[in-house]
Amino acid sequence: MNKLVEFKTRVLFGDTDALGIVYYGNYLRFFEIGRAEWYRTLDLPGTHYFDNDRYLVVIEANVRYLRPAVYDQVLRIRTILTELSGARLRLDYQIVDDPSGELIATGYTRHTTTDRTGRVRRFAKDFIQRMSALLSDGF
């Protein structure tokens, strides 16, 4: 099974600053898009977890900016799972120019799972089993 999910998106005007360059905080939104597509493609959509009182909460985020993305540019968001434990996981991301493949940004997000009240919960055994099969060593 392919453990990498790629999703294309176009930079919208609202993603950019006055110079037409993607605002730095929007890379985390691109990561969120990558994360949602990764789950939708390889596991279950986020709504499945919400319906079962489980929420994947970001507890750490990192972005390394390598070159600017600009208005109307087509980006490919690449996402993989690189860490998994009983109550935490890490997803890694690459944002690349499409079609050149030039690397624009890299990063990761670490997550834990909570219930609706914000109380940390361990991942269910079936979730750990499914996710273990999707672990990658990196890009």
C-alpha positions in Angstrom: 0.0 0.0 0.0 1.2 3.5 -0.9 1.8 5.4 2.4 2.3 8.7 0.7 -0.7 10.9 -0.3 -0.3 13.8 -2.7 -2.9 16.4 -3.2 -2.8 19.4 -5.6 -4.1 22.8 -4.8 -3.8 26.2 -6.4 -2.6 29.3 -4.4 -5.6 31.6 -4.0 -5.3 35.4 -3.8 -6.5 35.2 -0.2 -3.5 33.0 0.6 -1.1 35.7 -0.2 0.2 39.0 1.3 0.5 42.4 -0.5 3.4 41.1 -2.6 1.5 38.1 -3.9 3.6 35.7 -1.8 1.9 33.0 0.4 1.5 34.3 3.9 3.7 32.2 6.2 0.8 31.0 8.5 -1.0 29.6 5.5 1.5 26.8 5.2 -0.1 25.3 8.3 -3.5 25.4 6.4 -1.8 23.6 3.5 -0.6 21.0 6.0 -4.2 20.6 7.3 -5.4 20.0 3.7 -2.7 17.4 3.4 -3.7 15.8 6.7 -7.4 15.6 5.7 -6.6 14.1 2.3 -4.2 11.6 3.9 -6.9 10.4 6.3 -9.6 10.4 3.6 -7.4 8.4 1.2 -5.8 5.9 3.6 -8.1 5.6 6.5 -11.4 7.3 7.3 -12.5 10.9 6.9 -12.3 13.2 10.0 -16.1 13.2 10.4 -15.9 9.5 11.3 -13.8 10.4 14.4 -15.9 13.4 15.3 -19.0 11.2 15.2 -17.3 8.9 17.7 -16.2 11.7 20.1 -12.5 11.7 19.0 -10.6 14.7 17.9 -7.0 14.8 16.5 -5.5 17.9 18.3 -2.3 19.5 17.1 0.2 19.7 20.0 3.2 20.8 17.9 3.8 22.3 14.5 7.0 23.0 12.5 7.5 24.6 9.1 10.7 25.2 7.3 10.4 27.7 4.5 12.7 27.1 1.6 11.3 29.3 -1.2 8.2 31.4 -1.6 5.0 30.2 -3.1 3.0 32.8 -5.1 -0.5 33.6 -6.2 -1.9 31.1 -8.8 0.9 28.6 -8.4 -0.1 25.0 -8.4 1.3 23.2 -5.3 1.5 19.5 -4.5 1.1 18.7 -0.8 2.8 15.4 0.1 1.9 13.8 3.5 3.2 10.7 5.4 2.9 9.3 8.9 6.3 9.0 10.6 5.6 8.4 14.3 2.9 6.6 16.3 2.5 5.8 19.9 -0.5 5.0 22.2 -1.6 8.6 22.3 0.5 10.6 19.8 1.3 10.6 16.1 3.3 12.7 13.7 2.6 13.6 10.1 5.3 15.0 7.9 4.7 17.3 4.9 6.4 18.5 1.8 5.0 21.4 -0.3 6.4 21.3 -3.8 5.8 23.2 -7.0 3.8 21.3 -9.5 5.0 20.3 -12.1 8.7 21.2 -11.5 8.8 19.3 -8.1 10.9 22.1 -6.6 10.7 21.9 -2.8 9.0 25.0 -1.3 8.4 24.1 2.4 8.7 21.1 4.7 7.3 20.5 8.1 5.4 18.3 10.5 2.6 18.3 13.0 2.3 16.2 16.1 -1.1 15.2 17.4 -2.9 13.6 20.3 -6.5 12.5 20.5 -9.1 14.0 22.8 -12.8 13.6 23.5 -15.2 16.5 23.2 -14.3 17.8 26.6 -10.6 18.1 25.7 -9.5 15.1 27.8 -6.6 13.2 26.2 -7.5 9.6 25.2 -5.4 6.8 24.0 -5.8 5.7 20.4 -8.2 2.7 20.0 -6.4 -0.6 19.3 -7.9 -0.9 15.8 -6.7 2.7 15.0 -3.1 1.7 16.2 -3.3 -1.4 14.0 -4.4 0.5 10.9 -1.9 3.3 11.4 1.0 1.0 12.1 0.6 -0.4 8.6 1.0 3.1 7.3 4.2 4.2 9.1 6.9 5.5 6.9 10.6 6.2 7.4 10.4 9.6 5.7 10.2 11.0 2.2 
